[in-house]
Amino acid sequence: MQKIFFGFIAFFGLITSCADKDIFILNGEIDNAGDLKKVLLYEGDAVVDSAFLNEEDKFRFKRTAVEAKPYTLVIGSRSYMLVLGNGDRVDFKTDLNQSSDSYTVTGSEISSRLQALSSIRGEYQKAQNELQNEYETRLNNNESQADVQKELIARNEQILAETSKKTLNFANENRENLAGFYAMLSIFSLDPITYENELIEYADEARERFPNNSSVQFFANHMAELKPVSVGQKAPDFESLTPTGQPVRLSDFKGKYVLLDFWASWCGPCREENPNIVKQYHAFKDKGFTVLGVSLDDNQAAWLKAIKDDKLDWTQVSELKRWDSEAGMLYKITAIPASFLVDPEGIIVGKNLRGEALQVALMEYLNE
């Protein structure tokens, strides 16, 4: 249900000679390579190069990258995040009998720093794999799917929170070099809502600190677009139409806490969350709370049926333009469900509060 932003991360080489200025060189050596014959180099999701191991289990990549950019070196089932650009000469070594984060990188201080970030990411991926394996094992043992999901989702949220905190600490320790930038990109992919203000603040700094890095500038521009709809900002006003064609503005609800809920009849996760919103609406509607639903539907019949089936008793509006909704574009909606909790003065005080988190927030703000 979403549009993808971009992927990233890991090491930055050092210019070593005039002859190498038009290419980067990555030299690699693998101990205990076993039957491994070839390694791959990815840029994003695409393989851009491959190299065969020689008789000493060594390999070399020579490529052109006018600007340093992120690559992923794939060795068997392991992957290593790299950042390479023209003039870089990097030496990489790993032992496949050791843990995946025991590799060495020489030729760049930033490469060494980013190895610590790679370790954090590796721990997170390992935990994710373990949760998936446990999920499958417990279902095979005929445990209740709902109970298993509830338990593992809670554990995953804890793992995510711990990983994000470690990553932010790393980023703050490296704010003045590109290692901090790649850490912030990692946070953006992990938990962009919780750390939205930190990401926006960092982006403003990075724009000035790395003026010639297009990836940094792209990131900074993206965060600048999100800033007007971040927590603490005045919620942008807009007008849309109810199913009967009546114009409604967000500002019509001034004086109440409003959950501005972006959803659609075709959005499975939205429909799954609707019962929770219904529950909180009826619990708090007489205490200064309401909901304004903004549908990204393009079929009025489907929209109206979903409103009726899900018992959505609050005000609903839609332009029936799907992703071209003016309200959706105003609020930079690229994934649904998405929601904004707006206080009586029109200030955004929460984003994407789902499940129990919505109830907790309403209890806090409405003094329950």
Secondary structure in CASP SS format (residue, H / E / C, confidence):
PFRMAT SS
TARGET T0000
AUTHOR 0000-0000-0000
METHOD secondary structure of the structure
MODEL  1
M C 1.00
Q E 1.00
K C 1.00
I C 1.00
F C 1.00
F C 1.00
G C 1.00
F C 1.00
I C 1.00
A C 1.00
F C 1.00
F E 1.00
G C 1.00
L C 1.00
I E 1.00
T C 1.00
S C 1.00
C H 1.00
A H 1.00
D H 1.00
K C 1.00
D C 1.00
I C 1.00
F E 1.00
I E 1.00
L E 1.00
N E 1.00
G E 1.00
E E 1.00
I E 1.00
D E 1.00
N C 1.00
A C 1.00
G C 1.00
D C 1.00
L C 1.00
K C 1.00
K E 1.00
V E 1.00
L E 1.00
L E 1.00
Y E 1.00
E E 1.00
G C 1.00
D C 1.00
A E 1.00
V E 1.00
V E 1.00
D E 1.00
S E 1.00
A E 1.00
F E 1.00
L C 1.00
N C 1.00
E C 1.00
E C 1.00
D C 1.00
K E 1.00
F E 1.00
R E 1.00
F E 1.00
K E 1.00
R E 1.00
T C 1.00
A C 1.00
V C 1.00
E C 1.00
A C 1.00
K E 1.00
P E 1.00
Y E 1.00
T E 1.00
L E 1.00
V E 1.00
I E 1.00
G C 1.00
S C 1.00
R E 1.00
S E 1.00
Y E 1.00
M E 1.00
L E 1.00
V E 1.00
L E 1.00
G C 1.00
N C 1.00
G C 1.00
D E 1.00
R E 1.00
V E 1.00
D E 1.00
F E 1.00
K E 1.00
T E 1.00
D E 1.00
L C 1.00
N C 1.00
Q C 1.00
S C 1.00
S C 1.00
D C 1.00
S C 1.00
Y C 1.00
T E 1.00
V E 1.00
T E 1.00
G C 1.00
S C 1.00
E H 1.00
I H 1.00
S H 1.00
S H 1.00
R H 1.00
L H 1.00
Q H 1.00
A H 1.00
L H 1.00
S H 1.00
S H 1.00
I H 1.00
R H 1.00
G H 1.00
E H 1.00
Y H 1.00
Q H 1.00
K H 1.00
A H 1.00
Q H 1.00
N H 1.00
E H 1.00
L H 1.00
Q H 1.00
N H 1.00
E H 1.00
Y H 1.00
E H 1.00
T H 1.00
R H 1.00
L H 1.00
N H 1.00
N C 1.00
N C 1.00
E C 1.00
S C 1.00
Q H 1.00
A H 1.00
D H 1.00
V H 1.00
Q H 1.00
K H 1.00
E H 1.00
L H 1.00
I H 1.00
A H 1.00
R H 1.00
N H 1.00
E H 1.00
Q H 1.00
I H 1.00
L H 1.00
A H 1.00
E H 1.00
T H 1.00
S H 1.00
K H 1.00
K H 1.00
T H 1.00
L H 1.00
N H 1.00
F H 1.00
A H 1.00
N H 1.00
E H 1.00
N C 1.00
R C 1.00
E C 1.00
N C 1.00
L H 1.00
A H 1.00
G H 1.00
F H 1.00
Y H 1.00
A H 1.00
M H 1.00
L H 1.00
S H 1.00
I H 1.00
F H 1.00
S H 1.00
L H 1.00
D C 1.00
P C 1.00
I C 1.00
T C 1.00
Y C 1.00
E H 1.00
N H 1.00
E H 1.00
L H 1.00
I H 1.00
E H 1.00
Y H 1.00
A H 1.00
D H 1.00
E H 1.00
A H 1.00
R H 1.00
E H 1.00
R H 1.00
F C 1.00
P C 1.00
N C 1.00
N C 1.00
S H 1.00
S H 1.00
V H 1.00
Q H 1.00
F H 1.00
F H 1.00
A H 1.00
N H 1.00
H H 1.00
M H 1.00
A H 1.00
E H 1.00
L H 1.00
K H 1.00
P H 1.00
V H 1.00
S C 1.00
V C 1.00
G C 1.00
Q C 1.00
K E 1.00
A C 1.00
P C 1.00
D C 1.00
F C 1.00
E E 1.00
S E 1.00
L E 1.00
T C 1.00
P C 1.00
T C 1.00
G C 1.00
Q C 1.00
P E 1.00
V E 1.00
R E 1.00
L H 1.00
S H 1.00
D H 1.00
F H 1.00
K C 1.00
G C 1.00
K C 1.00
Y E 1.00
V E 1.00
L E 1.00
L E 1.00
D E 1.00
F E 1.00
W E 1.00
A C 1.00
S C 1.00
W C 1.00
C C 1.00
G H 1.00
P H 1.00
C H 1.00
R H 1.00
E H 1.00
E H 1.00
N H 1.00
P H 1.00
N H 1.00
I H 1.00
V H 1.00
K H 1.00
Q H 1.00
Y H 1.00
H H 1.00
A H 1.00
F H 1.00
K H 1.00
D H 1.00
K H 1.00
G C 1.00
F E 1.00
T E 1.00
V E 1.00
L E 1.00
G E 1.00
V E 1.00
S E 1.00
L C 1.00
D C 1.00
D C 1.00
N C 1.00
Q H 1.00
A H 1.00
A H 1.00
W H 1.00
L H 1.00
K H 1.00
A H 1.00
I H 1.00
K H 1.00
D H 1.00
D C 1.00
K C 1.00
L C 1.00
D C 1.00
W C 1.00
T E 1.00
Q E 1.00
V E 1.00
S E 1.00
E C 1.00
L C 1.00
K C 1.00
R H 1.00
W H 1.00
D H 1.00
S C 1.00
E H 1.00
A H 1.00
G H 1.00
M H 1.00
L H 1.00
Y C 1.00
K C 1.00
I C 1.00
T C 1.00
A E 1.00
I C 1.00
P C 1.00
A E 1.00
S E 1.00
F E 1.00
L E 1.00
V E 1.00
D C 1.00
P C 1.00
E C 1.00
G C 1.00
I E 1.00
I E 1.00
V E 1.00
G E 1.00
K E 1.00
N C 1.00
L C 1.00
R C 1.00
G C 1.00
E H 1.00
A H 1.00
L H 1.00
Q H 1.00
V H 1.00
A H 1.00
L H 1.00
M H 1.00
E H 1.00
Y H 1.00
L C 1.00
N C 1.00
E C 1.00
END
